Amino acid sequence: MTDDLPALLARWRRFRRALNVEDHAAMDRLIAMVERRGPALARAIDDPLEVAVLAVLIELVRERA
């Protein structure tokens, strides 16, 4: 559901605060990847975690191409 994706991102943002400061930039990148690709994927996939994983994987593969 597309409504579940914002909730997942909110949890990830709270989790980010628990990370060491040096890991914040990496978590920010992950969140940005999901924000960029997630909404389109969420229209086809119901599980927000699956959406997030696929969004990150797509972004990483595209960066390497």
CHARMM internal coordinates of N, CA and C (Angstrom, degrees):
IC EDIT
DIST 1 N 1 CA 1.4416
DIST 1 CA 1 C 1.5254
ANGL 1 N 1 CA 1 C 109.93
DIST 1 C 2 N 1.2834
ANGL 1 CA 1 C 2 N 115.98
DIHE 1 N 1 CA 1 C 2 N 137.66
DIST 2 N 2 CA 1.4572
ANGL 1 C 2 N 2 CA 119.54
DIHE 1 CA 1 C 2 N 2 CA -179.19
DIST 2 CA 2 C 1.5166
ANGL 2 N 2 CA 2 C 111.82
DIHE 1 C 2 N 2 CA 2 C -66.26
DIST 2 C 3 N 1.3368
ANGL 2 CA 2 C 3 N 118.83
DIHE 2 N 2 CA 2 C 3 N -24.61
DIST 3 N 3 CA 1.4617
ANGL 2 C 3 N 3 CA 121.56
DIHE 2 CA 2 C 3 N 3 CA 178.25
DIST 3 CA 3 C 1.5217
ANGL 3 N 3 CA 3 C 112.18
DIHE 2 C 3 N 3 CA 3 C -70.10
DIST 3 C 4 N 1.3189
ANGL 3 CA 3 C 4 N 117.30
DIHE 3 N 3 CA 3 C 4 N -24.74
DIST 4 N 4 CA 1.4613
ANGL 3 C 4 N 4 CA 120.97
DIHE 3 CA 3 C 4 N 4 CA -178.14
DIST 4 CA 4 C 1.5280
ANGL 4 N 4 CA 4 C 112.94
DIHE 3 C 4 N 4 CA 4 C -78.21
DIST 4 C 5 N 1.3093
ANGL 4 CA 4 C 5 N 117.57
DIHE 4 N 4 CA 4 C 5 N -23.44
DIST 5 N 5 CA 1.4583
ANGL 4 C 5 N 5 CA 120.95
DIHE 4 CA 4 C 5 N 5 CA -178.40
DIST 5 CA 5 C 1.5311
ANGL 5 N 5 CA 5 C 112.07
DIHE 4 C 5 N 5 CA 5 C -64.02
DIST 5 C 6 N 1.3245
ANGL 5 CA 5 C 6 N 120.03
DIHE 5 N 5 CA 5 C 6 N -45.91
DIST 6 N 6 CA 1.4732
ANGL 5 C 6 N 6 CA 119.21
DIHE 5 CA 5 C 6 N 6 CA 176.45
DIST 6 CA 6 C 1.5370
ANGL 6 N 6 CA 6 C 112.68
DIHE 5 C 6 N 6 CA 6 C -59.33
DIST 6 C 7 N 1.3177
ANGL 6 CA 6 C 7 N 117.21
DIHE 6 N 6 CA 6 C 7 N -35.36
DIST 7 N 7 CA 1.4684
ANGL 6 C 7 N 7 CA 120.45
DIHE 6 CA 6 C 7 N 7 CA 178.11
DIST 7 CA 7 C 1.5215
ANGL 7 N 7 CA 7 C 110.62
DIHE 6 C 7 N 7 CA 7 C -66.39
DIST 7 C 8 N 1.3221
ANGL 7 CA 7 C 8 N 116.53
DIHE 7 N 7 CA 7 C 8 N -40.97
DIST 8 N 8 CA 1.4642
ANGL 7 C 8 N 8 CA 120.24
DIHE 7 CA 7 C 8 N 8 CA 177.00
DIST 8 CA 8 C 1.5298
ANGL 8 N 8 CA 8 C 110.49
DIHE 7 C 8 N 8 CA 8 C -62.60
DIST 8 C 9 N 1.3294
ANGL 8 CA 8 C 9 N 116.93
DIHE 8 N 8 CA 8 C 9 N -44.56
DIST 9 N 9 CA 1.4657
ANGL 8 C 9 N 9 CA 120.34
DIHE 8 CA 8 C 9 N 9 CA 179.36
DIST 9 CA 9 C 1.5276
ANGL 9 N 9 CA 9 C 111.22
DIHE 8 C 9 N 9 CA 9 C -64.41
DIST 9 C 10 N 1.3070
ANGL 9 CA 9 C 10 N 117.68
DIHE 9 N 9 CA 9 C 10 N -35.61
DIST 10 N 10 CA 1.4728
ANGL 9 C 10 N 10 CA 120.94
DIHE 9 CA 9 C 10 N 10 CA 176.79
DIST 10 CA 10 C 1.5329
ANGL 10 N 10 CA 10 C 110.26
DIHE 9 C 10 N 10 CA 10 C -64.01
DIST 10 C 11 N 1.3276
ANGL 10 CA 10 C 11 N 116.79
DIHE 10 N 10 CA 10 C 11 N -41.16
DIST 11 N 11 CA 1.4777
ANGL 10 C 11 N 11 CA 119.84
DIHE 10 CA 10 C 11 N 11 CA 176.95
DIST 11 CA 11 C 1.5253
ANGL 11 N 11 CA 11 C 110.33
DIHE 10 C 11 N 11 CA 11 C -63.94
DIST 11 C 12 N 1.3297
ANGL 11 CA 11 C 12 N 116.83
DIHE 11 N 11 CA 11 C 12 N -41.66
DIST 12 N 12 CA 1.4623
ANGL 11 C 12 N 12 CA 120.30
DIHE 11 CA 11 C 12 N 12 CA 179.41
DIST 12 CA 12 C 1.5272
ANGL 12 N 12 CA 12 C 110.60
DIHE 11 C 12 N 12 CA 12 C -63.69
DIST 12 C 13 N 1.3342
ANGL 12 CA 12 C 13 N 117.90
DIHE 12 N 12 CA 12 C 13 N -36.92
DIST 13 N 13 CA 1.4735
ANGL 12 C 13 N 13 CA 120.75
DIHE 12 CA 12 C 13 N 13 CA 178.41
DIST 13 CA 13 C 1.5277
ANGL 13 N 13 CA 13 C 110.59
DIHE 12 C 13 N 13 CA 13 C -66.86
DIST 13 C 14 N 1.3353
ANGL 13 CA 13 C 14 N 117.40
DIHE 13 N 13 CA 13 C 14 N -39.27
DIST 14 N 14 CA 1.4722
ANGL 13 C 14 N 14 CA 119.86
DIHE 13 CA 13 C 14 N 14 CA 175.91
DIST 14 CA 14 C 1.5244
ANGL 14 N 14 CA 14 C 110.08
DIHE 13 C 14 N 14 CA 14 C -64.94
DIST 14 C 15 N 1.3348
ANGL 14 CA 14 C 15 N 116.47
DIHE 14 N 14 CA 14 C 15 N -42.14
DIST 15 N 15 CA 1.4611
ANGL 14 C 15 N 15 CA 121.21
DIHE 14 CA 14 C 15 N 15 CA 178.23
DIST 15 CA 15 C 1.5314
ANGL 15 N 15 CA 15 C 110.82
DIHE 14 C 15 N 15 CA 15 C -60.26
DIST 15 C 16 N 1.3290
ANGL 15 CA 15 C 16 N 116.74
DIHE 15 N 15 CA 15 C 16 N -38.56
DIST 16 N 16 CA 1.4718
ANGL 15 C 16 N 16 CA 122.28
DIHE 15 CA 15 C 16 N 16 CA -179.95
DIST 16 CA 16 C 1.5266
ANGL 16 N 16 CA 16 C 110.73
DIHE 15 C 16 N 16 CA 16 C -55.31
DIST 16 C 17 N 1.3295
ANGL 16 CA 16 C 17 N 116.13
DIHE 16 N 16 CA 16 C 17 N -39.22
DIST 17 N 17 CA 1.4724
ANGL 16 C 17 N 17 CA 119.55
DIHE 16 CA 16 C 17 N 17 CA -179.15
DIST 17 CA 17 C 1.5236
ANGL 17 N 17 CA 17 C 112.00
DIHE 16 C 17 N 17 CA 17 C -64.63
DIST 17 C 18 N 1.3194
ANGL 17 CA 17 C 18 N 117.70
DIHE 17 N 17 CA 17 C 18 N -24.57
DIST 18 N 18 CA 1.4580
ANGL 17 C 18 N 18 CA 121.77
DIHE 17 CA 17 C 18 N 18 CA 179.77
DIST 18 CA 18 C 1.5333
ANGL 18 N 18 CA 18 C 112.17
DIHE 17 C 18 N 18 CA 18 C -82.56
DIST 18 C 19 N 1.3140
ANGL 18 CA 18 C 19 N 117.21
DIHE 18 N 18 CA 18 C 19 N -14.42
DIST 19 N 19 CA 1.4636
ANGL 18 C 19 N 19 CA 121.41
DIHE 18 CA 18 C 19 N 19 CA -178.87
DIST 19 CA 19 C 1.5259
ANGL 19 N 19 CA 19 C 111.56
DIHE 18 C 19 N 19 CA 19 C -75.09
DIST 19 C 20 N 1.3113
ANGL 19 CA 19 C 20 N 115.59
DIHE 19 N 19 CA 19 C 20 N 160.79
DIST 20 N 20 CA 1.4558
ANGL 19 C 20 N 20 CA 120.50
DIHE 19 CA 19 C 20 N 20 CA 170.35
DIST 20 CA 20 C 1.5166
ANGL 20 N 20 CA 20 C 108.72
DIHE 19 C 20 N 20 CA 20 C -63.96
DIST 20 C 21 N 1.3148
ANGL 20 CA 20 C 21 N 116.36
DIHE 20 N 20 CA 20 C 21 N 148.81
DIST 21 N 21 CA 1.4630
ANGL 20 C 21 N 21 CA 121.59
DIHE 20 CA 20 C 21 N 21 CA -177.00
DIST 21 CA 21 C 1.5292
ANGL 21 N 21 CA 21 C 111.08
DIHE 20 C 21 N 21 CA 21 C -54.80
DIST 21 C 22 N 1.3113
ANGL 21 CA 21 C 22 N 118.18
DIHE 21 N 21 CA 21 C 22 N -37.52
DIST 22 N 22 CA 1.4640
ANGL 21 C 22 N 22 CA 120.07
DIHE 21 CA 21 C 22 N 22 CA -177.61
DIST 22 CA 22 C 1.5325
ANGL 22 N 22 CA 22 C 112.52
DIHE 21 C 22 N 22 CA 22 C -68.49
DIST 22 C 23 N 1.3259
ANGL 22 CA 22 C 23 N 118.06
DIHE 22 N 22 CA 22 C 23 N -14.41
DIST 23 N 23 CA 1.4633
ANGL 22 C 23 N 23 CA 121.19
DIHE 22 CA 22 C 23 N 23 CA 178.12
DIST 23 CA 23 C 1.5328
ANGL 23 N 23 CA 23 C 112.98
DIHE 22 C 23 N 23 CA 23 C -95.06
DIST 23 C 24 N 1.3231
ANGL 23 CA 23 C 24 N 117.90
DIHE 23 N 23 CA 23 C 24 N -7.08
DIST 24 N 24 CA 1.4692
ANGL 23 C 24 N 24 CA 121.19
DIHE 23 CA 23 C 24 N 24 CA -177.63
DIST 24 CA 24 C 1.5212
ANGL 24 N 24 CA 24 C 112.06
DIHE 23 C 24 N 24 CA 24 C -59.73
DIST 24 C 25 N 1.3123
ANGL 24 CA 24 C 25 N 117.95
DIHE 24 N 24 CA 24 C 25 N -43.56
DIST 25 N 25 CA 1.4718
ANGL 24 C 25 N 25 CA 120.79
DIHE 24 CA 24 C 25 N 25 CA -177.84
DIST 25 CA 25 C 1.5305
ANGL 25 N 25 CA 25 C 110.78
DIHE 24 C 25 N 25 CA 25 C -62.39
DIST 25 C 26 N 1.3235
ANGL 25 CA 25 C 26 N 117.03
DIHE 25 N 25 CA 25 C 26 N -40.28
DIST 26 N 26 CA 1.4704
ANGL 25 C 26 N 26 CA 120.07
DIHE 25 CA 25 C 26 N 26 CA 178.92
DIST 26 CA 26 C 1.5233
ANGL 26 N 26 CA 26 C 110.66
DIHE 25 C 26 N 26 CA 26 C -65.46
DIST 26 C 27 N 1.3184
ANGL 26 CA 26 C 27 N 116.84
DIHE 26 N 26 CA 26 C 27 N -42.48
DIST 27 N 27 CA 1.4642
ANGL 26 C 27 N 27 CA 119.78
DIHE 26 CA 26 C 27 N 27 CA 178.69
DIST 27 CA 27 C 1.5197
ANGL 27 N 27 CA 27 C 110.63
DIHE 26 C 27 N 27 CA 27 C -66.70
DIST 27 C 28 N 1.3255
ANGL 27 CA 27 C 28 N 117.28
DIHE 27 N 27 CA 27 C 28 N -37.68
DIST 28 N 28 CA 1.4672
ANGL 27 C 28 N 28 CA 120.80
DIHE 27 CA 27 C 28 N 28 CA 176.04
DIST 28 CA 28 C 1.5247
ANGL 28 N 28 CA 28 C 110.79
DIHE 27 C 28 N 28 CA 28 C -59.08
DIST 28 C 29 N 1.3227
ANGL 28 CA 28 C 29 N 116.46
DIHE 28 N 28 CA 28 C 29 N -40.33
DIST 29 N 29 CA 1.4741
ANGL 28 C 29 N 29 CA 120.57
DIHE 28 CA 28 C 29 N 29 CA 177.87
DIST 29 CA 29 C 1.5170
ANGL 29 N 29 CA 29 C 111.40
DIHE 28 C 29 N 29 CA 29 C -63.07
DIST 29 C 30 N 1.3256
ANGL 29 CA 29 C 30 N 116.41
DIHE 29 N 29 CA 29 C 30 N -44.26
DIST 30 N 30 CA 1.4653
ANGL 29 C 30 N 30 CA 120.20
DIHE 29 CA 29 C 30 N 30 CA 179.44
DIST 30 CA 30 C 1.5287
ANGL 30 N 30 CA 30 C 110.91
DIHE 29 C 30 N 30 CA 30 C -61.57
DIST 30 C 31 N 1.3152
ANGL 30 CA 30 C 31 N 116.28
DIHE 30 N 30 CA 30 C 31 N -45.14
DIST 31 N 31 CA 1.4624
ANGL 30 C 31 N 31 CA 120.59
DIHE 30 CA 30 C 31 N 31 CA 179.40
DIST 31 CA 31 C 1.5262
ANGL 31 N 31 CA 31 C 110.21
DIHE 30 C 31 N 31 CA 31 C -61.69
DIST 31 C 32 N 1.3183
ANGL 31 CA 31 C 32 N 116.79
DIHE 31 N 31 CA 31 C 32 N -43.50
DIST 32 N 32 CA 1.4697
ANGL 31 C 32 N 32 CA 120.79
DIHE 31 CA 31 C 32 N 32 CA 179.55
DIST 32 CA 32 C 1.5252
ANGL 32 N 32 CA 32 C 111.21
DIHE 31 C 32 N 32 CA 32 C -62.61
DIST 32 C 33 N 1.3208
ANGL 32 CA 32 C 33 N 117.29
DIHE 32 N 32 CA 32 C 33 N -38.45
DIST 33 N 33 CA 1.4615
ANGL 32 C 33 N 33 CA 120.55
DIHE 32 CA 32 C 33 N 33 CA 178.27
DIST 33 CA 33 C 1.5268
ANGL 33 N 33 CA 33 C 111.12
DIHE 32 C 33 N 33 CA 33 C -61.82
DIST 33 C 34 N 1.3238
ANGL 33 CA 33 C 34 N 115.62
DIHE 33 N 33 CA 33 C 34 N -43.37
DIST 34 N 34 CA 1.4644
ANGL 33 C 34 N 34 CA 119.68
DIHE 33 CA 33 C 34 N 34 CA -179.79
DIST 34 CA 34 C 1.5282
ANGL 34 N 34 CA 34 C 110.30
DIHE 33 C 34 N 34 CA 34 C -69.23
DIST 34 C 35 N 1.3215
ANGL 34 CA 34 C 35 N 117.31
DIHE 34 N 34 CA 34 C 35 N -38.67
DIST 35 N 35 CA 1.4678
ANGL 34 C 35 N 35 CA 120.08
DIHE 34 CA 34 C 35 N 35 CA 177.50
DIST 35 CA 35 C 1.5216
ANGL 35 N 35 CA 35 C 111.27
DIHE 34 C 35 N 35 CA 35 C -63.07
DIST 35 C 36 N 1.3260
ANGL 35 CA 35 C 36 N 116.56
DIHE 35 N 35 CA 35 C 36 N -36.09
DIST 36 N 36 CA 1.4604
ANGL 35 C 36 N 36 CA 121.23
DIHE 35 CA 35 C 36 N 36 CA -177.61
DIST 36 CA 36 C 1.5351
ANGL 36 N 36 CA 36 C 111.82
DIHE 35 C 36 N 36 CA 36 C -73.17
DIST 36 C 37 N 1.3038
ANGL 36 CA 36 C 37 N 117.78
DIHE 36 N 36 CA 36 C 37 N -46.31
DIST 37 N 37 CA 1.4687
ANGL 36 C 37 N 37 CA 122.00
DIHE 36 CA 36 C 37 N 37 CA -173.52
DIST 37 CA 37 C 1.5244
ANGL 37 N 37 CA 37 C 114.12
DIHE 36 C 37 N 37 CA 37 C -101.45
DIST 37 C 38 N 1.3053
ANGL 37 CA 37 C 38 N 116.50
DIHE 37 N 37 CA 37 C 38 N -23.15
DIST 38 N 38 CA 1.4575
ANGL 37 C 38 N 38 CA 121.24
DIHE 37 CA 37 C 38 N 38 CA -172.08
DIST 38 CA 38 C 1.5166
ANGL 38 N 38 CA 38 C 116.40
DIHE 37 C 38 N 38 CA 38 C -57.69
DIST 38 C 39 N 1.3319
ANGL 38 CA 38 C 39 N 118.65
DIHE 38 N 38 CA 38 C 39 N -48.31
DIST 39 N 39 CA 1.4736
ANGL 38 C 39 N 39 CA 117.97
DIHE 38 CA 38 C 39 N 39 CA -176.24
DIST 39 CA 39 C 1.5324
ANGL 39 N 39 CA 39 C 113.68
DIHE 38 C 39 N 39 CA 39 C -57.30
DIST 39 C 40 N 1.2979
ANGL 39 CA 39 C 40 N 117.95
DIHE 39 N 39 CA 39 C 40 N -40.47
DIST 40 N 40 CA 1.4728
ANGL 39 C 40 N 40 CA 120.13
DIHE 39 CA 39 C 40 N 40 CA 178.81
DIST 40 CA 40 C 1.5271
ANGL 40 N 40 CA 40 C 110.59
DIHE 39 C 40 N 40 CA 40 C -66.90
DIST 40 C 41 N 1.3108
ANGL 40 CA 40 C 41 N 116.97
DIHE 40 N 40 CA 40 C 41 N -42.05
DIST 41 N 41 CA 1.4650
ANGL 40 C 41 N 41 CA 120.07
DIHE 40 CA 40 C 41 N 41 CA 179.75
DIST 41 CA 41 C 1.5271
ANGL 41 N 41 CA 41 C 111.41
DIHE 40 C 41 N 41 CA 41 C -68.20
DIST 41 C 42 N 1.3206
ANGL 41 CA 41 C 42 N 116.95
DIHE 41 N 41 CA 41 C 42 N -34.89
DIST 42 N 42 CA 1.4696
ANGL 41 C 42 N 42 CA 121.05
DIHE 41 CA 41 C 42 N 42 CA -177.32
DIST 42 CA 42 C 1.5176
ANGL 42 N 42 CA 42 C 112.25
DIHE 41 C 42 N 42 CA 42 C -65.17
DIST 42 C 43 N 1.3155
ANGL 42 CA 42 C 43 N 116.88
DIHE 42 N 42 CA 42 C 43 N -21.75
DIST 43 N 43 CA 1.4670
ANGL 42 C 43 N 43 CA 119.14
DIHE 42 CA 42 C 43 N 43 CA 177.17
DIST 43 CA 43 C 1.5370
ANGL 43 N 43 CA 43 C 111.15
DIHE 42 C 43 N 43 CA 43 C -71.31
DIST 43 C 44 N 1.3245
ANGL 43 CA 43 C 44 N 116.88
DIHE 43 N 43 CA 43 C 44 N -21.23
DIST 44 N 44 CA 1.4673
ANGL 43 C 44 N 44 CA 120.26
DIHE 43 CA 43 C 44 N 44 CA -177.73
DIST 44 CA 44 C 1.5317
ANGL 44 N 44 CA 44 C 113.35
DIHE 43 C 44 N 44 CA 44 C -109.56
DIST 44 C 45 N 1.3351
ANGL 44 CA 44 C 45 N 117.22
DIHE 44 N 44 CA 44 C 45 N -16.74
DIST 45 N 45 CA 1.4638
ANGL 44 C 45 N 45 CA 121.53
DIHE 44 CA 44 C 45 N 45 CA -175.22
DIST 45 CA 45 C 1.5246
ANGL 45 N 45 CA 45 C 108.54
DIHE 44 C 45 N 45 CA 45 C -127.05
DIST 45 C 46 N 1.3149
ANGL 45 CA 45 C 46 N 117.20
DIHE 45 N 45 CA 45 C 46 N 131.70
DIST 46 N 46 CA 1.4643
ANGL 45 C 46 N 46 CA 121.82
DIHE 45 CA 45 C 46 N 46 CA -176.41
DIST 46 CA 46 C 1.5300
ANGL 46 N 46 CA 46 C 114.14
DIHE 45 C 46 N 46 CA 46 C -80.98
DIST 46 C 47 N 1.3120
ANGL 46 CA 46 C 47 N 117.73
DIHE 46 N 46 CA 46 C 47 N -27.94
DIST 47 N 47 CA 1.4681
ANGL 46 C 47 N 47 CA 121.45
DIHE 46 CA 46 C 47 N 47 CA -173.84
DIST 47 CA 47 C 1.5346
ANGL 47 N 47 CA 47 C 110.31
DIHE 46 C 47 N 47 CA 47 C -86.47
DIST 47 C 48 N 1.3334
ANGL 47 CA 47 C 48 N 118.98
DIHE 47 N 47 CA 47 C 48 N 115.03
DIST 48 N 48 CA 1.4623
ANGL 47 C 48 N 48 CA 120.44
DIHE 47 CA 47 C 48 N 48 CA -177.29
DIST 48 CA 48 C 1.5326
ANGL 48 N 48 CA 48 C 113.25
DIHE 47 C 48 N 48 CA 48 C -63.79
DIST 48 C 49 N 1.3259
ANGL 48 CA 48 C 49 N 117.20
DIHE 48 N 48 CA 48 C 49 N -31.32
DIST 49 N 49 CA 1.4633
ANGL 48 C 49 N 49 CA 118.55
DIHE 48 CA 48 C 49 N 49 CA 177.90
DIST 49 CA 49 C 1.5241
ANGL 49 N 49 CA 49 C 110.71
DIHE 48 C 49 N 49 CA 49 C -68.65
DIST 49 C 50 N 1.3190
ANGL 49 CA 49 C 50 N 116.83
DIHE 49 N 49 CA 49 C 50 N -40.39
DIST 50 N 50 CA 1.4630
ANGL 49 C 50 N 50 CA 120.66
DIHE 49 CA 49 C 50 N 50 CA 176.44
DIST 50 CA 50 C 1.5285
ANGL 50 N 50 CA 50 C 110.50
DIHE 49 C 50 N 50 CA 50 C -63.13
DIST 50 C 51 N 1.3134
ANGL 50 CA 50 C 51 N 116.69
DIHE 50 N 50 CA 50 C 51 N -40.31
DIST 51 N 51 CA 1.4640
ANGL 50 C 51 N 51 CA 121.50
DIHE 50 CA 50 C 51 N 51 CA 175.90
DIST 51 CA 51 C 1.5194
ANGL 51 N 51 CA 51 C 109.97
DIHE 50 C 51 N 51 CA 51 C -58.46
DIST 51 C 52 N 1.3444
ANGL 51 CA 51 C 52 N 116.43
DIHE 51 N 51 CA 51 C 52 N -47.84
DIST 52 N 52 CA 1.4677
ANGL 51 C 52 N 52 CA 120.65
DIHE 51 CA 51 C 52 N 52 CA -178.05
DIST 52 CA 52 C 1.5241
ANGL 52 N 52 CA 52 C 111.61
DIHE 51 C 52 N 52 CA 52 C -62.64
DIST 52 C 53 N 1.3179
ANGL 52 CA 52 C 53 N 116.79
DIHE 52 N 52 CA 52 C 53 N -44.70
DIST 53 N 53 CA 1.4690
ANGL 52 C 53 N 53 CA 120.43
DIHE 52 CA 52 C 53 N 53 CA -179.37
DIST 53 CA 53 C 1.5280
ANGL 53 N 53 CA 53 C 110.42
DIHE 52 C 53 N 53 CA 53 C -63.04
DIST 53 C 54 N 1.3195
ANGL 53 CA 53 C 54 N 116.80
DIHE 53 N 53 CA 53 C 54 N -46.66
DIST 54 N 54 CA 1.4672
ANGL 53 C 54 N 54 CA 119.62
DIHE 53 CA 53 C 54 N 54 CA 179.81
DIST 54 CA 54 C 1.5261
ANGL 54 N 54 CA 54 C 111.73
DIHE 53 C 54 N 54 CA 54 C -65.02
DIST 54 C 55 N 1.3173
ANGL 54 CA 54 C 55 N 117.54
DIHE 54 N 54 CA 54 C 55 N -38.61
DIST 55 N 55 CA 1.4631
ANGL 54 C 55 N 55 CA 120.72
DIHE 54 CA 54 C 55 N 55 CA 178.61
DIST 55 CA 55 C 1.5269
ANGL 55 N 55 CA 55 C 110.72
DIHE 54 C 55 N 55 CA 55 C -60.99
DIST 55 C 56 N 1.3232
ANGL 55 CA 55 C 56 N 116.64
DIHE 55 N 55 CA 55 C 56 N -45.32
DIST 56 N 56 CA 1.4719
ANGL 55 C 56 N 56 CA 120.53
DIHE 55 CA 55 C 56 N 56 CA 179.59
DIST 56 CA 56 C 1.5241
ANGL 56 N 56 CA 56 C 110.27
DIHE 55 C 56 N 56 CA 56 C -65.87
DIST 56 C 57 N 1.3160
ANGL 56 CA 56 C 57 N 117.17
DIHE 56 N 56 CA 56 C 57 N -44.29
DIST 57 N 57 CA 1.4674
ANGL 56 C 57 N 57 CA 119.71
DIHE 56 CA 56 C 57 N 57 CA -179.97
DIST 57 CA 57 C 1.5217
ANGL 57 N 57 CA 57 C 111.82
DIHE 56 C 57 N 57 CA 57 C -61.73
DIST 57 C 58 N 1.3139
ANGL 57 CA 57 C 58 N 117.09
DIHE 57 N 57 CA 57 C 58 N -43.27
DIST 58 N 58 CA 1.4724
ANGL 57 C 58 N 58 CA 120.39
DIHE 57 CA 57 C 58 N 58 CA 178.60
DIST 58 CA 58 C 1.5211
ANGL 58 N 58 CA 58 C 110.15
DIHE 57 C 58 N 58 CA 58 C -60.65
DIST 58 C 59 N 1.3275
ANGL 58 CA 58 C 59 N 116.79
DIHE 58 N 58 CA 58 C 59 N -45.92
DIST 59 N 59 CA 1.4660
ANGL 58 C 59 N 59 CA 120.42
DIHE 58 CA 58 C 59 N 59 CA 179.92
DIST 59 CA 59 C 1.5376
ANGL 59 N 59 CA 59 C 111.02
DIHE 58 C 59 N 59 CA 59 C -61.73
DIST 59 C 60 N 1.3175
ANGL 59 CA 59 C 60 N 116.96
DIHE 59 N 59 CA 59 C 60 N -43.28
DIST 60 N 60 CA 1.4711
ANGL 59 C 60 N 60 CA 120.05
DIHE 59 CA 59 C 60 N 60 CA -179.69
DIST 60 CA 60 C 1.5169
ANGL 60 N 60 CA 60 C 112.02
DIHE 59 C 60 N 60 CA 60 C -64.71
DIST 60 C 61 N 1.3142
ANGL 60 CA 60 C 61 N 117.07
DIHE 60 N 60 CA 60 C 61 N -41.92
DIST 61 N 61 CA 1.4681
ANGL 60 C 61 N 61 CA 120.71
DIHE 60 CA 60 C 61 N 61 CA 178.89
DIST 61 CA 61 C 1.5246
ANGL 61 N 61 CA 61 C 109.54
DIHE 60 C 61 N 61 CA 61 C -64.54
DIST 61 C 62 N 1.3278
ANGL 61 CA 61 C 62 N 117.12
DIHE 61 N 61 CA 61 C 62 N -42.54
DIST 62 N 62 CA 1.4625
ANGL 61 C 62 N 62 CA 120.49
DIHE 61 CA 61 C 62 N 62 CA 179.93
DIST 62 CA 62 C 1.5297
ANGL 62 N 62 CA 62 C 111.24
DIHE 61 C 62 N 62 CA 62 C -64.10
DIST 62 C 63 N 1.3257
ANGL 62 CA 62 C 63 N 117.00
DIHE 62 N 62 CA 62 C 63 N -36.16
DIST 63 N 63 CA 1.4669
ANGL 62 C 63 N 63 CA 119.95
DIHE 62 CA 62 C 63 N 63 CA 178.23
DIST 63 CA 63 C 1.5309
ANGL 63 N 63 CA 63 C 112.02
DIHE 62 C 63 N 63 CA 63 C -64.62
DIST 63 C 64 N 1.3243
ANGL 63 CA 63 C 64 N 116.02
DIHE 63 N 63 CA 63 C 64 N -32.80
DIST 64 N 64 CA 1.4621
ANGL 63 C 64 N 64 CA 120.43
DIHE 63 CA 63 C 64 N 64 CA -178.44
DIST 64 CA 64 C 1.5130
ANGL 64 N 64 CA 64 C 112.74
DIHE 63 C 64 N 64 CA 64 C -82.81
DIST 64 C 65 N 1.3177
ANGL 64 CA 64 C 65 N 117.55
DIHE 64 N 64 CA 64 C 65 N -16.49
DIST 65 N 65 CA 1.4687
ANGL 64 C 65 N 65 CA 121.35
DIHE 64 CA 64 C 65 N 65 CA -176.76
DIST 65 CA 65 C 1.5159
ANGL 65 N 65 CA 65 C 110.52
DIHE 64 C 65 N 65 CA 65 C -77.57
END
COOR INIT
IC SEED 1 N 1 CA 1 C
IC BUILD
